[in-house]
Amino acid sequence: MASGWAHDGAVQDQIDATVNSAVERARSQLTVGDSLEFCEECDAEIPERRRVAIPGVRLCIQCQSEQEASRRSSALYNRSGSKDSQLR
């Protein structure tokens, strides 16, 4: 049971919002269209096996790894704010 000014189910609403936000973020990162033969960042050739395995691929493995590492480091900060502060 929620306390204070939060209505019953407020915690579940926050959980649902967090999950929905993560799903939207993941969907927005999916590639679409034809795969590129050359990386759009460094112009290195993208191997055919990678182009077949990942439809719409736009980056070589090295550039993709660097981009994902950059995303991971910025994802450590919760930009949604404290869940407790949102429930009061």
C-alpha positions as CSV (number, residue, x, y, z in Angstrom):
1,M,0.0,0.0,0.0
2,A,1.4,3.4,-0.9
3,S,1.6,6.1,1.7
4,G,1.4,9.9,1.7
5,W,-0.3,11.5,-1.3
6,A,0.4,8.7,-3.7
7,H,-2.6,6.6,-4.8
8,D,-2.8,2.9,-4.5
9,G,-0.9,1.4,-7.5
10,A,1.5,4.4,-7.8
11,V,4.5,2.2,-7.4
12,Q,3.3,-0.1,-10.1
13,D,2.6,2.9,-12.4
14,Q,6.3,4.0,-11.9
15,I,7.5,0.5,-12.7
16,D,5.4,0.3,-15.8
17,A,6.6,3.7,-16.9
18,T,10.2,2.7,-16.5
19,V,9.7,-0.5,-18.4
20,N,7.8,1.3,-21.2
21,S,10.6,3.9,-21.5
22,A,13.2,1.2,-21.8
23,V,11.2,-0.6,-24.5
24,E,10.8,2.6,-26.4
25,R,14.5,3.3,-26.2
26,A,15.4,-0.2,-27.4
27,R,13.0,0.0,-30.3
28,S,14.4,3.4,-31.4
29,Q,17.8,1.9,-31.6
30,L,16.8,-0.9,-34.0
31,T,18.1,-0.6,-37.5
32,V,15.9,-0.5,-40.5
33,G,16.5,-0.6,-44.3
34,D,19.4,-2.0,-46.3
35,S,22.7,-2.7,-44.6
36,L,25.6,-0.5,-45.7
37,E,28.7,-2.0,-47.2
38,F,31.0,0.6,-45.5
39,C,30.8,2.0,-42.0
40,E,29.1,5.4,-41.9
41,E,31.6,6.5,-39.2
42,C,35.0,5.3,-40.4
43,D,34.4,4.0,-44.0
44,A,35.8,0.5,-43.1
45,E,34.2,-2.3,-45.0
46,I,31.4,-4.1,-43.1
47,P,31.8,-7.9,-43.6
48,E,29.0,-9.6,-45.6
49,R,28.2,-12.0,-42.7
50,R,27.6,-9.0,-40.4
51,R,25.3,-7.3,-43.0
52,V,23.3,-10.5,-43.4
53,A,23.1,-11.2,-39.6
54,I,22.0,-7.6,-38.7
55,P,19.6,-6.2,-41.3
56,G,20.1,-2.4,-41.6
57,V,23.6,-2.4,-40.0
58,R,25.3,0.9,-40.5
59,L,28.5,0.6,-38.4
60,C,31.5,-1.7,-38.3
61,I,32.1,-3.8,-35.2
62,Q,34.7,-1.3,-33.8
63,C,32.5,1.7,-34.2
64,Q,29.4,-0.1,-32.9
65,S,31.4,-1.2,-29.8
66,E,32.5,2.3,-29.1
67,Q,28.9,3.7,-29.5
68,E,27.5,1.1,-27.1
69,A,30.2,1.8,-24.6
70,S,29.4,5.5,-24.7
71,R,25.7,4.7,-24.2
72,R,26.4,2.4,-21.3
73,S,28.4,5.1,-19.4
74,S,25.6,7.7,-19.9
75,A,22.9,5.2,-18.9
76,L,24.3,4.9,-15.4
77,Y,22.5,8.1,-14.4
78,N,18.8,8.0,-13.8
79,R,17.4,11.0,-15.7
80,S,13.9,10.3,-14.5
81,G,14.6,11.4,-11.0
82,S,14.1,9.6,-7.7
83,K,11.2,7.2,-7.7
84,D,10.4,8.3,-4.1
85,S,10.3,12.0,-5.0
86,Q,7.8,11.2,-7.8
87,L,5.5,9.3,-5.6
88,R,5.0,12.0,-2.9
